[in-house]
Each structure stands twice: as C-alpha cells, then as structure tokens.
Amino acid sequence: MKQKKAVIIFLVLSLLATCGLITSVWAGEGSRGGTFLPLGWDAEGEGMAGAATLLIRNDASSYWNPANLCFMTARRAMVTTTKPVPGMPASYSTFSIGTSMLGGRLFRGDKTDMHRAGAALSISHLDLDLAEGSAWNESTVGFSGAYSINHYNSLGVTFRILRGWNDLDNADCSGMALNIGWTAKLREKLWFGIVGRNIYSRISYPVRNENIEPSWNIALSRNDIYGRVSAEFDLVLKEGEINRVLTGTRIVLFKDLMSVLGGIDRRLANGKRTIIHFGFLTHYKSADISISFKLDPEDAFDKQTFLSIGYTI
C-alpha cells in the first residue's frame, strides 16, 4: 500500500508541474545570467538527440534519468568531452561513475531487469575564453540515487551543486538544483518515464538570486525490436507547454560490438527549427567508445562533436 501511495504522489506532483502549477523565474535555457546551460552529457545520449530518458541505463543516467541507475548490471565510469562553441577556445567535459546495489528484484522467483537500488556521482566543467583575455568557468557536482519500489517501477533523484566564476563584475555564482525521475515497465519491452530537471533551483550572485527554468520530459520507448532496434519518443514541457519533441534510435549492427545512433530534436520555441543528431557506439571487452554529431546551423553552437569513453569496472 505504501508503494502504491508513493507512485500516486509522484504522478500527481509530475502532472501539477507539467501543467505549470510549479513555476520558476523565466530564464531561457539556463539562468538569466546565462549560466548552467543544458549542454548534454555523453555521446550516446546526444547521438539520440537527447531522447535518452529510457534508453540510457548506465552511469550517464545520473543526467538523463536517475531512476535508471537501478538497471546497471556492473560498476561503470565514463568521461566525455566536446567543444561547445566551434571556432572558440572552449571545452566542456563530464565524468560520471555509477553502480547498482542491494541485489536484483525478484518476480515470480526469477530476477527482473531491475536492482533494488543504484547510485552515481557526476561532475561537469565548462571552460570558455572570452574576449580580451577574460574567462568563463562553470562546474557542477551531482549526487544521484535510485530505488525500485517493485519489479516494474523505479524512482530516482539527483542533487546538483553548482559553481560559476569568471572575470566579469558580479558574475561569480553558486547554487543548487534538484532533478527527479521515474521509470515504469508497461509491458515486455515497452517503457514509460518522466524526468523533471531543475524542479527546484537557486543560483546566488553577489547582487541577486535567480532560478533555472524547470523542464519535464515525458518519454515512451520500445526496446529490442527484432533484437536490434530500440526507439524513444520524448515530449519536453516548459511552463506547461510543449517546448521540444525528441525522437531517438539505437540500432545494433553487430551484437556487443557496434551500434549506430540517430535522432531528431524538433524545437518549438526560442527559434523553431529541426536539429539532426547521429553517431556510433562501439564495444571491446570492458571498454566502450561513442562519438556523435549535432548539426544545428541556425544556432550559435552550429556543429558539435561529442566523444565518450566508458569502462566497466
């Protein structure tokens, strides 16, 4: 009974938030100060246009959906790097490490895909050189935890500590943000999930306080179609309206060796446009390497390349 109440409460909060009853200061993609933009996390997730709420089930789940940490089968660590603004001296790097815990969930005497709990540590850093020798730096540290309340539902949370510093007047800042996630198995190979990013945030500058606008991903995925294809569809809501539509796919070319990634990010606000993503994921023994490309010629970020290296411990 307690488990059912927890799921109901989580659903009610999610619906209230997506209807705009939980609001925050309008801040574009980041805070009004332009800090802590959502620059993505790993090459695999970016290769699927960020439609990774359900398809990513490793340490990168600390960013995409902390509830999925319950699906990890082994400890894993990963580093990612990209140049967020092509043609400028800038770099964006991430590191994450995660594991599942407390054994697998049992269903009718057999283990399911879920473990009872999962945890992860995630770190990101943005380094951007501005004109006349000025610099812009941002770092985040995230602590994530997940718990599966039964063999087909898991809940997760990520608490992030934010720090920004640069050479501009009154622009240094610090703060925190909270993300939550829920993943549910509807039937064999069919999954549903909700992720709330920055549902609570506070950024403190020397002369003011700000918030990061919250967003909600509502996702549906179909996994292992013909044993090779997985696809996901996400609606991204901000202020109670659909802000973006994401579709992503992962196709296994050679099992346990290589997959291709593809996705479309359809922006419906802040400059309507369609952004194309694609990439590759390779495995060799305990290591995996992924590389992906984001093509957005109508934006200042233009083209981006993400490179990730993961290692199963």
C-alpha positions in Angstrom: 0.0 0.0 0.0 2.8 2.4 0.8 4.5 1.7 -2.5 1.3 2.5 -4.4 0.9 5.7 -2.4 4.4 6.8 -3.3 3.8 6.2 -7.0 0.5 8.2 -6.9 2.1 11.1 -5.1 4.9 11.2 -7.6 2.5 11.2 -10.5 0.4 14.0 -9.0 3.5 16.2 -8.5 4.6 15.5 -12.1 1.2 16.4 -13.5 1.0 19.6 -11.5 4.4 20.6 -12.6 3.7 20.0 -16.3 0.5 22.0 -16.1 2.6 24.9 -14.9 1.4 25.0 -11.3 5.0 24.6 -10.1 6.7 27.6 -11.7 10.1 29.3 -11.7 11.5 32.6 -13.0 11.7 32.5 -16.8 15.3 32.0 -17.7 15.6 30.7 -21.2 17.6 27.5 -21.3 19.7 28.4 -18.2 19.6 31.1 -15.6 19.1 34.8 -16.5 22.8 35.2 -16.1 23.3 32.7 -18.9 24.9 30.2 -16.5 24.5 26.4 -16.4 23.1 25.8 -19.9 22.0 22.2 -20.6 24.9 21.1 -22.7 24.1 17.4 -22.6 26.3 14.7 -21.1 27.5 11.8 -23.2 28.0 11.0 -26.9 25.4 8.1 -26.9 22.6 10.3 -25.4 23.5 13.2 -27.7 23.6 10.8 -30.7 19.9 10.1 -30.0 19.1 13.8 -29.8 18.7 13.6 -26.0 15.9 11.1 -26.3 17.7 9.2 -23.6 15.2 9.2 -20.7 14.6 5.5 -21.1 17.3 4.2 -23.4 20.4 5.2 -21.4 20.8 2.8 -18.5 24.3 3.3 -17.2 26.2 5.9 -15.1 25.1 8.7 -17.5 21.6 8.1 -16.1 22.6 10.5 -13.4 21.9 13.2 -16.0 19.3 11.7 -18.3 17.1 9.9 -15.7 18.4 8.9 -12.2 15.7 6.3 -11.9 17.6 4.2 -14.5 20.5 3.6 -12.2 18.6 0.6 -10.9 19.2 -1.1 -14.3 23.0 -1.1 -14.1 24.5 -4.6 -14.3 28.0 -3.6 -13.2 30.0 -0.6 -12.0 30.9 1.8 -14.8 32.8 5.1 -15.3 32.8 7.4 -18.2 34.4 10.6 -19.5 33.1 12.9 -22.2 34.5 15.9 -24.0 33.2 18.4 -26.6 33.8 21.9 -27.9 30.5 23.6 -27.2 31.2 26.6 -29.4 33.1 25.7 -32.6 35.8 28.1 -33.5 36.2 29.4 -30.0 38.7 28.4 -27.3 36.2 26.4 -25.2 35.8 23.0 -23.8 33.0 21.1 -21.9 33.9 17.8 -20.1 31.9 15.4 -18.0 32.8 12.5 -15.7 30.4 10.0 -14.1 30.6 6.8 -12.2 27.7 4.6 -11.0 26.6 1.2 -9.8 23.5 -0.7 -8.8 23.1 -2.1 -5.3 21.2 -4.5 -3.0 20.6 -7.3 -5.5 18.1 -7.8 -8.2 14.3 -7.6 -7.9 12.5 -10.9 -7.9 9.3 -11.6 -9.9 7.7 -15.0 -9.6 11.0 -16.4 -8.4 13.1 -15.0 -11.2 15.2 -11.9 -11.3 13.9 -8.9 -13.3 16.0 -6.3 -15.1 15.9 -4.1 -12.1 18.1 -4.0 -9.0 16.8 -2.7 -5.7 18.9 0.5 -5.7 21.5 2.4 -7.6 23.9 5.4 -7.0 26.1 7.6 -9.1 28.5 10.6 -8.9 28.6 13.1 -11.8 30.9 16.0 -12.5 30.9 18.5 -15.3 33.1 21.5 -16.2 32.8 24.3 -18.8 35.8 26.4 -19.7 35.3 29.3 -22.1 37.8 32.0 -23.0 36.2 35.3 -23.7 37.4 38.5 -25.5 40.4 40.4 -24.1 41.7 37.5 -22.0 38.6 37.1 -19.9 37.5 33.6 -18.9 34.1 31.9 -18.0 34.1 28.7 -15.9 31.3 26.6 -14.6 31.4 23.3 -12.7 28.7 21.0 -11.3 28.8 18.1 -9.0 25.8 15.7 -8.8 24.9 13.0 -6.3 22.3 10.6 -7.6 20.3 7.8 -6.0 17.6 5.4 -7.2 15.3 2.9 -5.6 13.0 0.3 -7.3 9.8 0.1 -5.3 8.8 -3.1 -7.1 9.9 -5.1 -10.2 8.4 -2.7 -12.7 8.8 0.8 -11.1 11.9 2.8 -10.1 12.3 6.3 -8.7 15.5 8.4 -8.7 16.8 11.8 -7.7 19.9 13.9 -8.5 21.1 16.7 -6.2 23.5 19.1 -8.0 25.9 21.6 -6.6 26.6 24.5 -9.0 29.6 26.8 -9.1 30.5 29.5 -11.6 33.3 32.0 -11.7 34.7 34.4 -14.3 36.4 37.8 -14.8 33.2 39.8 -15.2 31.9 42.0 -12.4 29.3 40.5 -10.1 29.1 37.3 -12.2 30.5 34.7 -9.9 27.8 32.4 -8.6 26.9 29.3 -6.7 23.8 27.3 -6.1 22.0 24.0 -6.3 19.4 22.2 -8.4 17.2 19.1 -8.0 16.2 16.6 -10.7 13.8 13.7 -10.2 13.0 10.7 -12.4 10.5 7.8 -12.7 10.7 4.7 -15.0 8.0 2.2 -15.4 7.7 -1.1 -17.3 4.3 -1.1 -19.1 4.8 -4.5 -20.7 7.6 -6.5 -22.2 10.0 -4.2 -24.0 7.6 -1.2 -23.6 8.7 1.5 -21.1 7.4 4.9 -19.8 9.2 7.6 -17.9 9.1 11.1 -16.6 12.1 13.3 -15.7 11.9 16.7 -14.0 15.0 18.8 -14.4 15.7 21.8 -12.1 12.3 21.3 -10.4 13.9 23.3 -7.6 16.9 25.5 -8.1 18.6 28.6 -6.6 21.5 30.5 -8.1 23.1 33.1 -5.9 25.1 36.0 -7.4 26.7 38.8 -5.4 23.8 41.2 -6.0 20.8 38.9 -6.8 19.3 35.4 -6.7 17.9 33.5 -9.7 16.4 30.2 -10.7 16.8 27.8 -13.6 13.6 27.2 -15.5 12.3 23.7 -14.8 11.6 21.3 -17.6 9.8 17.9 -17.8 10.5 15.0 -20.2 7.6 12.6 -20.8 9.0 9.6 -22.6 7.9 6.3 -24.2 10.3 3.7 -25.6 10.2 0.3 -27.3 13.3 -1.7 -26.7 15.0 -4.5 -28.7 12.7 -4.6 -31.7 13.8 -7.7 -33.6 16.6 -7.9 -31.0 18.4 -5.0 -32.7 16.4 -1.7 -32.7 15.4 0.5 -29.7 13.5 3.7 -30.2 12.3 6.5 -27.9 9.9 9.5 -28.1 10.1 12.4 -25.7 7.9 15.5 -25.1 9.8 18.3 -23.3 7.5 20.7 -21.5 8.3 24.1 -20.0 5.8 26.4 -18.4 3.0 23.9 -19.2 3.7 24.0 -23.0 5.5 21.6 -25.3 8.9 23.1 -25.9 10.6 20.3 -27.9 9.9 17.0 -29.4 12.7 14.4 -29.4 13.0 11.1 -31.2 16.0 8.8 -30.9 17.0 5.4 -32.1 19.8 2.9 -31.5 20.4 0.1 -34.0 22.7 -2.8 -33.2 24.8 -3.6 -36.3 27.0 -6.2 -34.6 26.0 -7.5 -31.2 28.3 -6.5 -28.4 30.5 -4.7 -30.9 28.9 -1.8 -32.8 25.6 0.2 -32.9 24.5 3.3 -34.9 22.7 6.2 -33.3 20.3 8.7 -34.7 17.8 11.3 -33.5 15.8 14.5 -34.3 15.4 17.4 -31.9 12.4 19.5 -33.0 12.5 22.9 -31.3 9.1 24.6 -31.0 10.1 27.6 -29.0 13.1 30.0 -28.9 13.7 29.7 -32.6 11.7 27.0 -34.3 14.0 24.5 -36.1 14.9 20.9 -36.5 18.3 19.6 -35.2 19.8 16.4 -36.6 21.9 14.1 -34.4 23.8 10.9 -35.3 26.6 8.8 -34.0 28.3 5.4 -33.4 28.8 3.3 -30.3 31.5 0.6 -30.1 32.3 -2.1 -27.5 35.5 -4.0 -26.9 35.8 -6.2 -23.8 35.2 -3.9 -20.8 35.6 -0.6 -22.7 33.2 1.3 -25.0 33.7 4.4 -27.1 31.0 6.5 -28.6 31.1 9.5 -30.9 28.2 11.7 -32.0 27.5 14.8 -34.1 24.9 17.6 -33.6 24.0 19.7 -36.6 22.3 23.0 -35.7 23.4 25.6 -38.4 20.7 28.1 -37.2 22.2 28.4 -33.8 25.4 30.0 -32.5 26.6 26.5 -31.4 26.4 25.3 -35.0 28.0 21.9 -35.2 29.2 19.9 -32.2 31.1 16.7 -31.8 30.8 14.6 -28.6 33.3 11.9 -27.7 32.8 9.5 -24.7 34.9 6.7 -23.3 33.4 4.3 -20.8 34.9 1.5 -18.8 33.1 -1.3 -16.9 34.8 -1.8 -13.6 
